[in-house]
């Protein structure tokens, strides 16, 4: 699984419909529009209609498919990232002795 960091900015003309659509979504709606993607966290700045999210997916195409639902209303950027455990594994070229607990 790959971690992805994303940023979003709602287009000025789409603020009200986009925010209303988002706010009316249920947990089931959220899961239905993003198969294959596990959203780990989403943080917004409502004052300027922007925010950041972190998700995990096996395939980048699953993330792109999910975010494609929002491109009529927002500009979105994503990039793969790694946590400390993955970074240590890459740097050491082996499983690290010390792992950070990300269970919370």
N, C-alpha and C positions, 0 to 999 in steps of 0.2 A: 504494500500500500504506500502511496505517495501522499505527502502533505502538500497542500496548496494554500498560499496566501493570496487573498483577493482584496481589491478595493473597488468601491462603487460610488458613483456620483449620479444622482437623479437629475435628468435634464430639467431645466427651469419650467418649461411648459408642461411637464408631466408630473410635477410634484404632487398635486392633490390626488389625481387618479392612482398614481403609483403607491403613495403612502396609504391611501384608503384600501387598495387591493391587498397590500402587504398586511395591514392591520386586521383585515377580515379573515385572513387565512387561519386554518386550524392546523393542528399537528399532522393530521392525516393529509391535508392539502400539501403541506411542506414536504412530506415523505413522497407523495405521489408525483411531484414535479421533479424530484431529484433521485431517481433510482440509481443505485451504485455509488452514491455520494453520502458520506457521513459528515454532517455539519458539526464541527467541534465548538464553534463559538462565532458570534456575530455581534459587532459593536457599532452603534450608529451615532452620528452627530446630526441630530434633527435640525439644528439651526442652519446648516448649509446643505442638508439632504445628501450626506455622504457617509461612508463607513468602511469598515474592514471586516473580513471574515477569514476563518481558517477552516478548511475541510480536508477530508481524507478520501481517496478513491484509488481503485486499482487502475483505472484508465482515465487519461486526461479527457478523452472524448465524452465520458459521463459528466465531468465537470462542465465542459463546454456546452453540452446539450442542456443541462440544467440552467446555466446562465443565459443561454440563448432566449429563454422565455422572457428575460428582463431587458434585452437590448433595445426594444422599441421605446423604453422609458428611461434607461440609464446607460452610462458609460462604465464598463467593467473591465478591470485588468486582473489577470491571474498569473502566478508564477509558482513553480515547484520550490519547496523549501525543505529543510531537514531540521529535526530536533537535535539536541545535544548528543543523544545516544547514537544517532545515525552519523552525525559529524565525527564523533570519536572513532566509529567503525571505519569510516572513509579515511581518516587521517592515519589511523594505526594499521589499517588493512587487516584487521581481525576484530573479533568481538571484544569490546572493552571490558576491563575488570570492574569498572564503576559504571552503573547505570542510574540515570535520573528516573524517579518514579513519577510518571505522568497520569496516574490513575485518578487524580482529583481534577 
